[in-house]
Amino acid sequence: EARSAARRVIIHAYDDGTPDNRGITLAGYGPITRHTAEELQRDARRRVNALSELADPDTAAARRHTPSEALARFCRGRDGTCVFPGCQTSAEKSDLDHIVPFDHDHPDQGGHTTCDDLGTLCRFHHRLKTDGVWAYYRETDGSYVWIHGPHHPDRDPATRITTFPTGPFAGHAAPRHPEASRLQREAAEAGETGFGSAESRRRPHLRHRRDVERRNLRAQARLWRQAPQTGPVSPPTPSTPLSDEEPPF
């Protein structure tokens, strides 16, 4: 009875090509010893995907919003963690974000689902990017450059923070089509990677509620700073009730 209930266990591993199985990394775990790698290799199936295919914007897969398993595995193996500055959330627990937003209405015109246009972000920093608080783009060397978005509370156009992929495939982080870096930079500097994108227009109710919450919190923070402090007082928190303003839908 126990055998009939058994299930096959799938373990994903990344091989950077180092001889003698010395460059094997288990997804969600990290590097393993040569002995362990040789034990796993006995029953492992090796899959090789060409980067030229994962980066090709002219394929049918590039015009679908959801990345293929091979593309998702490469992007997570390349970045290692969330690529926001200082964030150490594992890429296995993070989202794959279209740096130039995917256009659901016109897939040919928006950001493509390729390794050149996907970055790994944890859910929190993914929302900050979608809300237009932060924006980023990939340089031709594969690094990520973060700048203040149009809704950053202390926006400074001169802000440039660079992060680097840390995964086992970080050596293959450079985009295959350098033109993608220029398009990403132009979109980020123009504030077109957050609010105003095709994705945000598809959810006006969510955008509106976040706008209302942000305005209320800023107004309450100003009142808290201006009020005389007679004792220990806590600043306003996101749990403060929102206004009764109705969303436009």
N, C-alpha and C positions, 0 to 999 in steps of 0.2 A: 504493500500500500504506500509506503514511503517513497519508493522508486517512481510510482506513477505520479506523485505530486512534485517530483523534482523539476527544477527549471534550469535552463542554461544561464550561466552567469557571464556577462560580457564586461570585460575590462578594457578600456581604451588606453592606449599607450602611444607616446610620441617617440619617434626615432630620428635623431638629428643627423644620422649617417656616420657617426663616429665608429671606427672599426672595433671589433670584438665586443659589440653590444654594450659599450661603455656610455652611450648617450641616450639610454632609454629612460623616459619619464612617464610615470603613471598619471593620468588625468585625475586631478583632485587630491593627489598624494605627494608627488614630487619625484626626484631622481631615485633610482633603485640600483642595487649592486649588480655587478656583472653576473654573479651566480644566480640571483633571482631572475635577471633578464633572460638567461639561458634556459631556466626552468620554464618560464612563460612562453618562450619562443617555440618550445616543442609542439604546442597545440595552437599556436597563434596563427591567424590569417593576416597576411600583410596586404595593405591597400596603399597604392601609390596614386596620388592625384597631381596632375600638372598644374602649377600655379598659373600658367597662361590661360587655362580653362576657368579657374576660379576667379580670375580677374577680368575675364572677357565681358564687356558690357553689351555685346551684340547677341548673346545667347538668350534663349527663352527663360532660363533660370534667373537671369539678371533682371528680368521684368516681373518677377514674382516677389512679393513682399517678404515671405518667409524663406530664409536661406536653407539650402540643402544641408544634410547632415555633414557631408564632407567639408562644405564651406564653413559651417559653424565650428567644427572641430579645429580647422586650421586657424580661424580667427582667435579662438580661445587659447589654442596652443601658442600662438604668436604673442598675444598680449600678456598672458599669465595672470593678470589681475585687472581690476577696473583701472582705466587709464586716466582717471581724474587725479590731479596732483595730491599725493599723500595717501590715497585710498589703497588699502591692501585687501579689499574683498576679492576672493578668488574668482577667476574668470568663469569657472564652472557654475558659480552661483550668480552670475551677472547676465545682463541683457546684451544683445547685439543691436547696436544703434546705427541707423543710417546717418552718416555725418551730413551729407546733403539729403534732406528728407525725401523719402519715397513718395512719389506722386501717384496716389491710387487712381485718380481720374485719367491721368496721362502717363502711364509707366515709362514711355519712351523719353519723356522730358525730365522726369525727376531724378533723384539719386538712384543709382542702380544697386542691386543686391549682389555686390562683388566684394572680394577681399580688399579692394582699394577703397571702398566707400563704407566699410563696416568697422566700427570700433566697439570695444567691450566696456560697458558701463554698468555699475551696480544700479539697482532700481532708484535709489535716492538721487544719485548724480544724473541718471538718465532723465529724471523729471526736471531737475534744474536746467538741463540743456533744452528740454522740450519747452519749458516755461520761458526761455529766453534770458535766464539769469546768467548763464555761461554759454560760450560757444567755443568750438575747437575745429582744428583741421589737421591733416597729416602732411608733414613735410616730405620732400623727396627722399630723405634718408630714412623714413619710417617712423620718426619721432612725432609726437602729438604736441601741438601748440594751443594753449588755452588762452582765451581773451574774455573780457567782460561782454556779456550780451546786452541787448537794448533795455532789459528790465533789471539790470544789476543795480542795487541801491546806491552804490558808490562807483558808478561807472567811470573808468579811466581808459581812454583809447590806447594808452601806451602800455597797458598790462600785457605781458607775454610770459607765460609759464610753460616750460617745456617738460614733457614726461617721455619716458622711453619704454617700449615693450620689454617685458621681463620673462616671457615664456620660453620654452625650449626651441620655438621657431622664430625667436626674435631676430635672428640673423637673416631672415627672409621677410622682414617687415617693410622694406622699401616698396612703394607701389609700382606695379608693373607698367602702369600708364601715368607718367609724371604729370600729364595734363590734368589728371584728377585732383592733384594737390592744388593747382591754381584755381580750379573751380570751387573747391572746398574753402580755400582762403577767401575768395571773393564773396561767397555766400555767408561765411561767418562774419566778416567785417561789415557786410551790409545788413546784418541782423536777420538773415533769411533762413536760419537753421532752427529757430524756435517758433514763437508766435508769428502767425502770418503764413506759416508753411501749410502745405496741403494737408498734412496730418492733423495739425491743430484745428484747421477749419472743419474737419469732420466731427469734432467734438466741441461745439460751441458752449454747451452747458458746463463742461468741465473747465474750460478756459475762463468762463465768466465767474464761476465760483472761486477759482483761485485768485482772480483779479480782486474780487470783493474781499476775500480773506486778507490778501496782501495790503489793501488800502486800510482795512480796519486795524490791522496790527501796527501799521506805521502811525496811524492817528493816535492809537492808544500809547505807543511808545513816546510820541511827542508830549502827550499829556503827562505821562509818568515822569519824564525828564523835567517838565516845567513845574510840577506840583511840589510844594515844600515837603521835605522829608522829615517827619517827626519820629520815625522809628524804623525798624527793619521792614522794608517793603519790597516785595518781589516784582520784577518787571512783568509785563504781560506775556502770556504764553499762547501758543496756537490753539489751546483749548477754549479760549475766549469765544463766546457765542458770536456768530456772524450776524450781519444785518438782515433785515427782512426784504432786502432788495430782490426782486424777482429776476431770474435769468431770462435772456432773450430767446426763448424757444417755446 
